Amino acid sequence: MPNTMEWNDVKTSIEKEISEIGVERGEFVVSAMTKAVANAMNYFLEHSHEQDLPALDIGTGTAYHTALLLSKKYPRVISVDINPQAITYAKDRINRFLPDIKQFEIGDFQSFVTQSEGLEQAVNFYNYDLNKVAQNKDFKYALASFNPPILYPFHKVTYEKPATNGVYFENEDIKDERNDLLYQLYDTIAKNNLKKGSHILCIWANLNRHLVEKEPFKSNDPEYVHPSVILENWFDFEFENEPEPFEDFYCHKTVLGAGFFNQSETGKLYSANIRHGIENDYYSKLLIPSEDESLAGTYFNFGVLHLEKTSDNENKFKIINGSSKG
């Protein structure tokens, strides 16, 4: 087994480095979202009996979740991000904190598995977006994890820094759920790339109307529902157990634009986009706007939708309620 550091040591070091160096160069802060996903990953590591396949970290960003999996001795991790600079930072960070783990950069994930045979642990970094990853319908993962961008670029966005790239995603028609990245995740990875016993977990925010309203954009008095109902409506997914109550699922809170409003240009961008979304009723009424003129401090609630696939041939799942609470 590679002489990897334990997660508690890696966690402390990475969080310190991100706060002192990463944010300055345009990486994310270690947010409530990051930690909630980490809690769900820990549940997977402790309870899953299907860990013979690679874990997929979509939108690796700071490599926080990849580092967690590797430092907890997960054998194969595939770590992708839409921003090439994020991949550069992630590779460097893993190299410094977990130097004994062999790194690859191979676009064909099956080739990565083949070339890393004989190694007890390995990680594959690649500059892919979700659509590119989803093109391989035959490759299987034991875990797929996604902390997706949450804001639509109503105003011009320059995707230079990893965090800006990871906050915004392009959507030609905000009212068409097929453009939503979560729709695309469950329409592809969840359907094609999981086997019975595989887990998929994803941040699910009550910010966007597609993700909380049973009939978004059709009522001034919306009915708010658990994400499982959304997936039933979208794809006829079946669930073998009952979800937790809506309020219990949305148990986490995060400030929109935390860490960015003190950067003048990025702060203006955040303010303009949030204001436009509110004024045009694009966001859920569950969004809590700040009274600050810049809208700094605007917040919303979120949960981590954590599912276990319960069939190899059908879209049937078990809901892992509460795993993100730790």
C-alpha positions in Angstrom: 0.0 0.0 0.0 1.4 3.5 -0.9 2.6 5.5 2.1 -0.4 7.9 1.9 -1.2 10.4 4.6 -4.3 9.9 6.6 -7.3 12.0 5.7 -7.4 14.1 8.8 -3.8 15.3 8.1 -4.5 15.8 4.4 -7.8 17.6 5.2 -6.1 20.1 7.6 -3.3 20.8 5.2 -5.5 21.2 2.1 -8.0 23.5 3.8 -5.2 25.7 5.1 -3.6 25.9 1.6 -6.8 26.7 -0.2 -7.7 29.5 2.2 -4.2 31.0 2.0 -3.3 30.3 -1.6 -6.1 28.8 -3.6 -8.7 31.5 -3.3 -6.2 34.1 -4.3 -5.5 32.2 -7.6 -9.2 31.7 -8.3 -10.0 28.4 -6.7 -13.1 27.7 -4.5 -13.2 28.1 -0.8 -13.8 24.9 1.2 -17.5 25.5 1.4 -20.5 23.9 3.2 -21.1 22.2 -0.1 -17.6 20.7 -0.2 -18.0 19.3 3.3 -21.5 18.0 2.7 -20.3 16.0 -0.3 -17.3 14.7 1.8 -19.7 13.4 4.4 -21.7 11.5 1.8 -18.4 10.1 0.4 -17.5 8.9 3.8 -20.8 7.1 4.0 -20.1 5.4 0.7 -16.6 4.3 1.8 -18.0 2.9 5.1 -21.1 1.1 3.7 -20.5 0.2 0.0 -19.5 -3.4 -0.8 -18.9 -2.5 -4.5 -15.6 -0.6 -4.6 -13.9 -2.7 -7.3 -14.6 0.0 -9.9 -13.2 3.5 -10.2 -14.7 6.5 -8.4 -15.6 9.5 -10.6 -15.1 13.0 -9.2 -16.8 15.3 -11.7 -15.7 18.9 -11.3 -12.8 18.1 -9.1 -11.9 21.8 -8.5 -9.5 21.9 -5.6 -9.1 18.1 -5.6 -10.5 18.1 -2.1 -12.8 15.1 -2.7 -10.2 13.2 -4.8 -7.8 13.7 -1.9 -10.3 12.3 0.5 -10.9 9.2 -1.5 -7.2 8.5 -2.1 -6.1 9.2 1.5 -8.8 6.7 2.6 -7.1 4.1 0.4 -9.6 4.1 -2.5 -7.8 2.3 -5.3 -8.8 4.1 -8.5 -10.1 7.7 -8.8 -10.9 9.5 -12.1 -10.9 13.2 -11.5 -12.2 15.5 -14.2 -12.9 19.3 -14.6 -14.1 21.5 -17.4 -11.4 24.1 -16.6 -7.8 23.0 -17.5 -6.3 25.3 -14.9 -8.3 23.5 -12.2 -6.7 20.2 -13.4 -3.3 21.7 -13.2 -3.8 22.9 -9.7 -5.4 19.6 -8.7 -2.6 17.5 -10.0 0.0 19.6 -8.3 -1.9 19.5 -5.0 -2.3 15.7 -5.0 1.4 15.4 -6.0 2.5 17.4 -3.0 0.1 15.9 -0.4 -0.1 12.3 -1.7 3.2 12.0 -3.6 3.3 8.2 -3.6 0.2 7.8 -5.7 0.8 7.4 -9.4 -0.9 10.0 -11.6 -2.2 9.5 -15.1 -3.7 11.9 -17.7 -5.5 9.6 -20.1 -8.7 10.5 -22.0 -9.7 6.8 -22.4 -10.7 5.7 -18.9 -10.5 2.0 -19.7 -6.9 2.6 -20.8 -6.2 4.2 -17.4 -7.6 1.1 -15.6 -5.5 -1.2 -17.8 -2.3 0.9 -17.5 -2.6 1.2 -13.7 -3.1 -2.5 -13.2 -0.6 -3.8 -10.6 -0.7 -0.5 -8.7 -2.5 -0.5 -5.4 -3.7 3.1 -6.0 -3.8 5.5 -8.9 -5.5 8.7 -10.0 -6.4 9.9 -13.5 -6.9 13.6 -14.1 -8.4 14.9 -17.3 -9.9 18.1 -18.7 -13.4 16.9 -19.6 -16.8 18.3 -19.1 -19.9 16.3 -18.2 -21.0 15.8 -21.8 -17.7 14.4 -22.8 -17.5 12.0 -19.8 -21.0 10.8 -20.6 -20.2 9.8 -24.1 -18.7 6.6 -22.9 -21.9 4.7 -22.0 -20.2 1.3 -21.3 -17.7 2.4 -18.6 -18.8 1.7 -15.1 -18.2 3.5 -11.8 -18.6 2.4 -8.2 -19.2 6.1 -7.3 -20.1 9.2 -9.3 -20.0 12.5 -7.5 -20.9 16.0 -8.8 -20.9 19.4 -7.2 -22.4 21.3 -10.2 -22.3 25.0 -11.1 -25.4 26.7 -9.8 -25.7 30.1 -11.6 -26.7 30.8 -15.1 -24.7 33.5 -17.0 -27.4 36.1 -17.6 -24.5 38.5 -18.1 -21.3 38.0 -19.9 -18.9 35.8 -18.0 -15.2 35.2 -18.6 -14.3 31.7 -17.5 -10.7 32.3 -16.7 -10.4 31.2 -13.1 -11.5 27.8 -12.0 -14.0 29.1 -9.4 -15.8 31.4 -11.9 -15.9 28.5 -14.4 -17.3 26.2 -11.8 -20.0 28.7 -10.5 -21.6 29.4 -13.9 -22.8 27.2 -16.7 -24.2 28.2 -20.0 -27.9 27.5 -20.6 -29.6 28.8 -23.7 -33.0 28.4 -22.2 -33.3 28.5 -18.4 -36.9 27.2 -18.6 -35.9 24.0 -20.4 -34.9 21.4 -17.9 -33.0 19.5 -20.5 -30.3 22.2 -20.4 -29.8 21.8 -16.7 -26.6 20.0 -15.7 -28.4 17.9 -13.1 -30.8 16.7 -15.8 -27.9 15.8 -18.0 -26.1 13.9 -15.1 -29.1 11.7 -14.3 -30.0 11.2 -18.0 -26.5 9.9 -18.7 -24.2 8.7 -15.9 -27.0 7.5 -13.6 -28.7 5.6 -16.5 -25.6 4.2 -18.2 -22.5 4.1 -16.0 -23.7 2.6 -12.7 -24.2 -1.0 -11.8 -26.2 -2.6 -9.0 -24.5 -1.4 -5.8 -23.0 1.8 -7.3 -23.6 5.1 -5.7 -24.3 8.5 -7.2 -24.3 11.7 -5.1 -24.9 15.3 -6.2 -25.5 18.7 -4.7 -29.1 19.6 -5.1 -29.9 23.3 -4.4 -33.3 24.9 -3.8 -32.0 27.8 -5.8 -33.1 26.7 -9.3 -36.8 26.2 -10.0 -36.3 23.0 -12.0 -34.9 21.3 -8.9 -37.6 22.1 -6.3 -40.9 22.7 -8.1 -43.1 19.9 -9.3 -44.2 22.1 -12.2 -41.6 24.8 -12.6 -42.6 28.1 -14.2 -46.3 27.1 -14.3 -47.5 28.4 -11.0 -47.2 31.4 -8.8 -47.9 29.1 -5.9 -45.5 26.3 -6.5 -45.5 22.8 -4.9 -42.0 22.1 -3.6 -41.0 18.4 -3.7 -38.0 16.2 -2.8 -35.5 15.6 -5.7 -36.7 12.0 -6.0 -40.1 13.3 -7.3 -38.2 15.5 -9.8 -36.4 12.4 -11.1 -39.6 10.4 -11.3 -41.1 13.2 -13.4 -38.1 13.5 -15.6 -37.2 9.9 -16.2 -39.6 7.6 -14.5 -36.9 6.6 -12.0 -38.2 4.2 -9.3 -37.2 4.3 -5.6 -37.5 1.5 -3.2 -37.8 3.6 -0.1 -39.4 6.8 1.0 -37.4 10.1 0.9 -36.9 12.2 4.0 -39.1 15.3 4.3 -38.4 18.3 2.1 -37.1 20.4 5.0 -34.9 17.6 6.3 -33.3 17.1 2.9 -32.5 20.9 2.5 -30.7 20.9 5.8 -27.6 22.8 4.7 -27.3 26.6 4.0 -24.7 28.4 1.9 -24.1 32.0 1.0 -24.2 32.8 -2.7 -21.0 34.5 -3.7 -19.2 33.9 -0.4 -15.5 34.9 -0.8 -16.1 36.7 -4.1 -17.9 39.9 -3.2 -14.6 41.3 -1.9 -13.2 41.0 -5.4 -14.6 44.0 -7.2 -15.1 42.7 -10.7 -16.3 39.3 -9.6 -18.6 40.9 -7.0 -20.2 43.0 -9.7 -20.7 40.0 -11.9 -22.4 38.1 -9.0 -24.6 41.0 -8.1 -25.7 41.6 -11.7 -26.6 37.9 -12.3 -28.4 37.4 -9.0 -30.4 40.6 -9.4 -31.4 39.6 -13.0 -32.5 36.1 -11.9 -34.6 37.5 -9.0 -36.2 40.2 -11.1 -37.2 37.8 -13.8 -38.4 35.1 -11.4 -35.9 32.6 -12.6 -34.8 31.5 -9.2 -36.9 29.7 -6.6 -38.8 31.8 -4.1 -36.8 29.8 -1.5 -33.8 32.0 -2.3 -33.2 34.5 0.5 -31.9 37.8 -0.9 -29.7 39.9 1.2 -30.7 43.5 2.1 -27.2 44.6 1.2 -27.3 46.7 -2.0 -24.8 44.4 -3.7 -26.8 41.3 -2.6 -23.7 40.0 -0.9 -25.0 37.5 1.7 -27.8 36.2 -0.4 -28.3 32.5 0.6 -30.1 29.3 -0.2 -30.4 25.8 1.2 -29.2 22.6 -0.3 -28.9 18.9 0.3 -26.9 16.1 -1.3 -29.0 13.6 -3.2 -27.3 10.3 -2.5 -28.6 7.3 -4.4 -27.6 3.6 -4.6 -28.4 1.8 -7.8 -30.5 -1.4 -6.9 -30.7 -2.9 -10.4 -28.3 -3.6 -13.3 -31.0 -3.3 -15.9 -33.5 -0.8 -14.6 -33.4 2.7 -13.2 -34.2 1.7 -9.7 -32.5 3.2 -6.7 -32.4 3.3 -2.9 -32.3 6.8 -1.4 -29.5 7.2 1.2 -31.3 9.8 3.4 -29.1 12.0 5.6 -25.6 10.9 4.5 -24.4 14.4 4.0 -25.1 15.4 7.6 -22.0 13.3 8.7 
